[in-house]
């Protein structure tokens, strides 16, 4: 058993939180790895997910690889252009979203946008923040601009707004607006979940093809004057606002389930 050292309580942090914060892993996945005996503290295997460590003193390893504490948390807003991959690297040599950003920090995207989908994407080195943004419990709203292959019929619009069955599960209610009453091929859709290719699959269910898909909003964020391929750091105020949205949405969910 590892002996607690004589440090102040403020210096300690739960092992699962430390790993999730400094990697791309979710807290749930970290817990699995700890229980499987794949995590060591100072070369001693730990299977207690709530064990507290001192990140300034203790050496934490996952599968033998040292996990280093990120000294500076960065949060980046990118206007992702089409034909870029939402990954850290690509074995086929295609341009990734990380290639577009010049920073010394090891960042990764929060969620993903398809190869041909453009728009707002957040990248960070803060694993815990990323997991919170992606967790379905918190229902962060995302708005997409869509160009369809044919005008959207009113009955299909109403079905989509109320929620439809995809792969055996019903989608959450969404919002749909037209850019113009004269052209019902161009719409805005706001969803509060992010299943794989969800927007495309929602319209494909009724026989529509998507000619263009662009994410214009994420929570309280919009692209502003950023051109495709351009990026900027989020302000502290913007990050705190995103975090507050998760708290607000979580409280609303708790009230509904009572």
Secondary structure, DSSP 8 states (H G I E B T S, - for coil): -----S--GGGEEEHHHHHHHTSS--HHHHHHHHHTT-EEETTEE---TT-EEETTT--EEETTEE----SS--EEEEEE-SS-BSSS--TT---BTGGG---SS--EESS---TT-EEEEEEES-HHHHHHHH-GGG---EEEEEEESS---HHHHHHHHH--EETTEE----EEEEEETTEEEEEEEEES---TTHHHHHHHTTT--EEEEEEEEETTEE-TT--TT-EEE--HHHHHHHHHHHHHHHHHHHHHH-
